[in-house]
Amino acid sequence: MSQSYYKKIVDSLQEAVENRSHPFKIFTLGTVGLDRMARLRTVVLRDITANQELVFYTDRRSKKVTHMKENNKVGMLFYDQENKIQLKAEGVASLIKDEDILAGLWKDIAEVNRKDYTTTTPPGSIVKHPDDVEYLKDKDYFTAVKVTLFKLEYLQLQPVNHIKIRYSKLEGNWVSEYLVP
Ligand SMILES: Cc1cc2nc3c(=O)[nH]c(=O)nc-3n(C[C@H](O)[C@H](O)[C@H](O)COP(=O)(O)O)c2cc1C
């Protein structure tokens, strides 16, 4: 396996968790909606666990959560413009259910950011004006989603030979292949 690249990928994701300005901090999450349409949106990478599961936060009433309940396979797209690196990741998403873990994460979320999970009506609801959005005081819809990866595709554009590597999880082990870019 292309170990050095795999380590580089994991190291970059770990760095992105800690560094707000890392290009992998913000990524595109793809789910498949009920009508089998690809649905994309931007989310923030919050954690990478010891088992290399990726974690992001969301409102449990959001469309992405509805999609994930129908089809828990999700795609994620990261892009490092400076180094011309694209990382595509695929995995199985699940909501973190452990109340103690969620309470610990919630504790560390700044008051101003808690508003992202406390609107009185679900994300995507129609309002007359942006100022009309109201917030709950004693209830929230915060949740954290964990994605267990089963495929990674790394692409690095270079002046001469581009590098493309696919990592597939087979029976618990990552298997890698170089691909034509
Ligand atoms: C820079 C940026 C970061 C965002 N981060 C998150 C996030 O971490 N979690 C989240 O649920 N939505 C985040 N959003 C909002 C989503 O892109 C999206 O609009 C919202 O989650 C509703 O998506 P859905 O209806 O497809 O579920 C972010 C948006 C931007 C522009």
The ligand as a Gaussian input file, in Angstrom:
#p B3LYP/6-31G(d) Opt

LIG

0 1
 C      -18.521000      27.660000       5.588000
 C      -19.740000      26.843000       5.921000
 C      -19.642000      25.867000       6.898000
 C      -20.759000      25.103000       7.237000
 N      -20.628000      24.129000       8.194000
 C      -21.693000      23.360000       8.495000
 C      -21.559000      22.285000       9.432000
 O      -20.493000      22.009000       9.983000
 N      -22.662000      21.548000       9.684000
 C      -23.859000      21.797000       9.083000
 O      -24.827000      21.089000       9.350000
 N      -24.014000      22.788000       8.198000
 C      -22.953000      23.571000       7.880000
 N      -23.093000      24.581000       6.965000
 C      -24.410000      24.798000       6.343000
 C      -24.637000      23.723000       5.266000
 O      -23.834000      23.998000       4.150000
 C      -26.099000      23.586000       4.854000
 O      -26.569000      24.792000       4.298000
 C      -26.998000      23.188000       6.015000
 O      -26.351000      22.239000       6.862000
 C      -28.307000      22.581000       5.521000
 O      -27.999000      21.485000       4.701000
 P      -29.043000      20.331000       4.348000
 O      -30.378000      20.994000       4.217000
 O      -28.553000      19.801000       3.033000
 O      -28.982000      19.325000       5.420000
 C      -21.988000      25.334000       6.586000
 C      -22.066000      26.294000       5.584000
 C      -20.967000      27.039000       5.275000
 C      -21.108000      28.077000       4.177000

